[in-house]
Amino acid sequence: MIQYYVFLGFCAEDIYMVRLFLKAHPANTLVQGRRRINLPPRGSMESAIRHVCEPFSWKMSHAVDVINFEIPTVVIHDYLQSRRPRQIGQLKVDQNPSLADPTIASFGLATLQVIGAEKHFTQFFVDHIVDGLCKHVALQYFGVDDLEVRRGGLAPWQERRAKDLMHSAIGRALSLQEVADACGLSVVHFSRAFRKSTGYSPHKWFVEKRIEMALSLLSDDTLSLTDIAARCGFVDQSHLTKACNRHVGMPPGVYRRRAASARVE
């Protein structure tokens, strides 16, 4: 359990705060500007979304289990952008009531996994979580047509550059921002266009290529599993083992022995 004792918070930016309450939360009061806003109690795994564009504060005398995601309004604009300029709409829900949103809950639980087992997750995976949450909030709570958001893919040169960069970075840390910059796009537009062009999210495509490289290196008996994990960008041998189990249904040692037997036969 992760506990946060929150006594006073400030924010002067134009953001949407998405909160996931991991446990039941009693009623509370939020002070935003000169207004006092009474917040209702929240149930376990319920969510709340609030627009914040001026300093706010609250005081709590109890421990809370909550995850806060802060999404700048400009990011929501990016997800809603089409060929014609448009103003961001209002939330389709009131800002005070709780939301039973299993998708937000799933992103929150995935974030907890990152916190609890950080060494087994890459920056690419963290970016993937944040990108997915932002897109879900934009589509679900601002009334945009999903077909409009998914319009258009990468130009051929952008797709080649993105794939070449990810191929060359298989053995090192890589962020979505780095790949998006190479294509001259924002992270939001790159992720959307890459999925449109390839049918995969950037994270899934990148992991698939790391697995393919690892499986090919397993045919070299002179390389240890630790060496292969390092060459393919996995944190350690156990990280490689988990990835192999998910993708081919067996650990790398078993895959290597079976591949060797097949070659002999």
N, C-alpha and C positions, 0 to 999 in steps of 0.2 A: 504494500500500500504506500502511495506517495502522498504525503501531507504537506499542504501549504497553509501557513498562517498569514493571512492577508489583512493588513491593518490600514494601509492607505495606498491608493493607486492614482496615477496621473496619466493623462493622455491628451495632447493638444492636436493630434493629427486627425485627418479625415479617414476613418477606418470603419470596418464592420467587425465587431467582436463576436466570435462564435465560441460559445462555451459548452462543454460537455461535463455534466455532473456525474461523477462515478458513483457517488452515494447520495442519498437523500440530503437535501439542503434546506434549512429553515428560511422563513421569510426574512427579508433584509431591506435596507434603505440605501439607495444610491443618490449621491449628491452630484449633479451635473450642472455646471454653471451656477445659476441661482435657484435651480429647481431641485426639489426633493422628490424622488421617485420611489414609490413603494414596490418592491419586488416580491412576487409570490413565492411560496415554497416550491422547491423543485424535487422531482422524484429521481430515483436512481436511473442512470443512463438516459436521462432527458437532456435536451439541448435548449439553448436560447441564443437568439441573434439580436444584436443591438447596434444601431448606428451611433458612432461617437465622433464628434467633431469639435469638442471643447473639453477642457479639463474636467475630470470626474474623480470622485473619491468615495470610499466606503470603509466602514469599520466592522470588523468581525471579532468576536470574542471566543470563537470556537474553531476547531480544525475543520478543514474542508478538503474534499477530494474532487478537484476540478481541473480540467485542461482548458486553457484559453488559446484560441487561434485568432490572431489579428490579421485581417485581410484589408489592405489599403483599398479605398474606393477606386483608385485608378486601375487596380488589378481587375475589379469587377467590370470596369469599362472595357478593358482589353478583351475579356471573355465575351462581352456583348457586342463588340465592334463588328459592323458589317460594311458593305460598300457605301452605305449612306450614313452620314453622321446621325447619332441619336443620343438622346439624354437618358441617363440611367433611370430606371423606373423605381417606384416605391416597393418596399418589401411586400410580398403577398400575404404576410402574416403580421399580426400585432407584435410589437417588440417585447411585450411583457410576458405573455403566456409561454409555457414550456412547449417544446416540440418533441414528439416521439419520432425521431428520424434515425432509422437503423444505419443509414449510410454514414452520417456524421459519427455515430457511435463506432462504426467499423474503423473509420480513419483515426479516431481517438485511441482505440485499442491498439492499432498498428503503431501509433506514436509511442505508446507505453512499451511496446516491444523494443523499439529503437532505444528508449531510455534504459530499459532493463538489460539489454544485451547489445550494447553499442558496438562492440568490436566486430559483430557479425553483420553489420549493416553499413553500406557505403553511402556517400553523399548523394549518389544518383538515386538510391532508394528513398532517402529523405525528401529529395526534390520531387520524386514521384508521388509521395503521399500528399505533400502540400499542393501540388498541381491538381491532383484529383479532388481534394477538398474544395479548392477555389472554384473549379469547374462545376462541381455539384451545387454549391451555394448559388452561383450565378444562374444556372439553368433552373434550379428548383424554386428559388425564392425571388426571382426578378422577372419571371414570365417570358423569357426569351425562347424563341423557337429553336429547338436543338438542331434542326436541319440548317438553319441559318448559321449557327456557330460552327458546324462541321464543314461548311463550304470551303472547297479549295484545298489542294495539297502543296507539297514542296515543288519548286521548279527542279528540273533534272539536275542542274549543277548544285543546287542546295542539298538534294538527296545524296548525291555522290560525295560532296564535301562532308556531310554529317556522318555518313557511313565510314568514309576513310578515316575521319578523326577518331571515331569510336574504335575502329579496328586498331589504329596505332596506339590507342590508350588502354588496350585490354589489360596490360600489366600495371597500370598506375591508377591513382585516384582521378576521377573526372566528374564534373558537375554539368547539369543541364545548361547552366548559364554559358559555360565555355562553348558548348556545341551550338547553342542558339546564336551566340555572338559571331561564330564563324559563318553562319548562314545569313547574318544581317537581320535577325528577327528577335522579337522578345521571346522569353521562355514560354509564355502563354501561346503565342502564335506558332512557335516551332513545334511544341508538343502536339497541338491540334493538327497541324499540317503533316507531321511525320506519321501520325496514326492514320490519317486519311490516305497517305501515299503508300504505306507499307502494310497496314492492317495491324500493326503492333505499336504499343507505347514505346518511347525511346528506352525506358528502363528494361522492358521485357526483351526488346531486340538486343540490347547490350548484354544482358545476362545470357541469352541464347548463344551469342557469339563466344562468350567466355567459356561456356560449357562445351561448345563444339571444339574449341582449341584445346581444352583440357582432355577431352576424349581422344583427340588425335595424338597428344603427347603421351598418353598412357601406353601407346605401343612401343615407346622407347624405354626399355628396361633399365637403362642407366640413370634415369631420372627418378628421384624419390617423389612420393606424394607431396611432401612439403615443398620441393622444388617446383612441381607443377602448379601447386596452389599459388605460389608467389608469382610465377610467370603469367598466370591467367588472372591476376588481380583479386584473388580471394585472400581473406585476412589470414587464414591458417588452414591446416589440413582438415580440421573439423568443419570449417565453413565450406570447403570443397566437397566434403562427404555429404553434407546436407543438401547442397545443390544437386549433386549427382543422384541422390536418392529421389529428389523431387522430379528430376527430368528423365531419368532412365530406369528408375525403380530399383537401383542397387548401388552400393557404395563403390568408389573407384577401384579398390583392390579387387573386388569380385569381377568388375567389368574388365580389368586388365587380364585376370586369369582366363576368363572366358574368351576374350579376344585372342589371347595367345594360343589357346586350345583350338580355336577355329582356324588360325593360321596353320597350325601343324596338320590338322585334318585336311 
